Structure formats: structure tokens, C-alpha cells
């Protein structure tokens, strides 16, 4: 199930960005907290089916797209898994040397998250 959570997280973020929605915009559409969106996009948890249907409608994607694991993502996870130690070391170094503002930390997280995403 863990890999499904990360698959969902990746697809949710990708679909949200393609619709040019911020996490706050999406949260407002769903009438939920932005923290819920952040948790979903980190793979910390997944929404219930009713919420999944709302997400699919707002993001203009089939609900199956959000729910079904693809071979493409499995391949990316396998390849990325080999590079995780190097990526984590670089992330830790950047984090230690940054100004610690929320915006800077979010930018670093986005930068390193993108290393795992298929373009």
C-alpha cells in the first residue's frame, strides 16, 4: 500500500500543477485545510473515495488515474531508489546551509521532490 500512496501523491501533485492550482487553491475548492493537501502530496495518507472523486473532478482527470499504480512510476521508483543516498546527502547539505524560512524550505523540498518525478 505504501507505494500506492506515493503513486497517488505524485499523480495528485502533477495534476494540480498542470491545472495551475496552488495547494491552497485546491484546499479551498475542497473546503479542507491546506495541510490535508500537503499530507496527500507527501504520501503521508490518502483521501477517502468520495474525496478522491472530488479531486478527479476538480483536476479534470479520471479517478482511475489517481488510484491505479502505473509501471512507469514503478520504474522511476526503482531507478531513484539507487540514487537516494546521494540525493539525501545533497538535500541535507542544502537544508543546513539555507536561511530556514518556510519559503526556502518549500523550494528545497520541491527541488528534490522533482528529482523523483517523471517529466
C-alpha positions in Angstrom: 0.0 0.0 0.0 2.9 2.4 0.7 3.9 2.5 -3.0 0.3 3.3 -3.9 0.3 6.3 -1.5 3.4 7.6 -3.2 2.0 6.9 -6.6 -1.1 8.9 -5.6 1.0 11.7 -4.1 3.0 12.0 -7.4 -0.1 12.0 -9.6 -2.0 14.4 -7.4 0.8 17.0 -7.4 1.3 16.6 -11.2 -2.4 17.0 -11.9 -2.6 20.0 -9.6 0.3 21.7 -11.2 -1.0 21.0 -14.7 -4.2 22.8 -13.7 -2.1 25.7 -12.3 -3.6 25.3 -8.8 -1.7 26.0 -5.6 -2.2 23.7 -2.7 -4.3 26.4 -1.1 -6.5 26.8 -4.2 -7.1 23.1 -4.2 -7.9 23.0 -0.5 -10.3 25.9 -0.9 -12.1 24.1 -3.7 -12.5 21.0 -1.5 -13.2 23.1 1.6 -10.5 21.4 3.6 -7.2 22.5 5.2 -4.1 23.0 3.1 -2.4 20.6 5.5 -4.5 17.8 4.1 -3.3 18.5 0.6 0.3 18.7 1.9 -0.1 15.3 3.6 -1.6 13.7 0.5 1.2 15.1 -1.7 3.9 13.8 0.7 2.3 10.4 0.7 1.6 10.6 4.4 -2.0 9.5 3.8 -4.6 9.3 1.1 -8.2 10.7 0.9 -11.3 8.6 1.1 -13.1 7.5 -2.1 -15.7 10.3 -2.0 -12.9 12.9 -1.7 -10.9 11.1 -4.5 -13.9 11.6 -6.8 -14.0 15.3 -6.0 -10.3 15.6 -6.7 -10.6 13.9 -10.0 -13.4 16.2 -11.0 -11.6 19.4 -9.9 -8.4 18.3 -11.6 -10.1 17.0 -14.8 -8.6 13.5 -14.6 -10.3 10.1 -14.3 -10.5 8.9 -10.8 -8.7 5.7 -12.0 -5.7 7.8 -12.9 -5.3 8.8 -9.3 -5.9 5.4 -7.9 -4.1 2.9 -10.2 -0.4 2.3 -10.0 1.5 2.5 -13.3 4.5 0.6 -14.5 6.2 4.0 -15.4 6.2 5.1 -11.8 7.4 1.7 -10.6 10.4 2.0 -12.9 11.1 5.6 -11.7 10.9 4.4 -8.0 13.4 1.6 -8.8 15.8 3.9 -10.5 15.5 6.7 -8.0 16.0 4.2 -5.2 19.6 3.6 -6.3 20.3 7.3 -6.0 18.5 8.1 -2.8 21.6 8.2 -0.5 23.3 10.8 -2.8 20.1 12.9 -3.1 19.5 12.8 0.6 23.1 14.0 1.4 22.7 16.9 -1.1 19.3 17.8 0.4 20.7 17.7 4.0 23.6 19.9 3.0 21.3 22.4 1.3 18.9 22.4 4.3 21.8 23.1 6.7 23.0 26.0 4.6 19.6 27.6 3.8 18.0 30.6 5.6 15.4 28.3 7.2 12.4 30.4 6.0 9.3 28.4 5.2 9.5 29.6 1.5 13.1 28.4 1.2 12.4 25.1 2.7 9.4 24.6 0.5 11.6 25.4 -2.5 14.2 22.9 -1.5 11.6 20.2 -0.9 10.1 20.9 -4.4 13.6 20.8 -6.0 14.4 17.5 -4.5 10.9 16.0 -5.0 11.2 16.8 -8.7 14.3 14.6 -8.9 11.9 11.6 -8.3 9.2 12.7 -10.7 8.8 11.7 -14.3 8.7 14.7 -16.6 
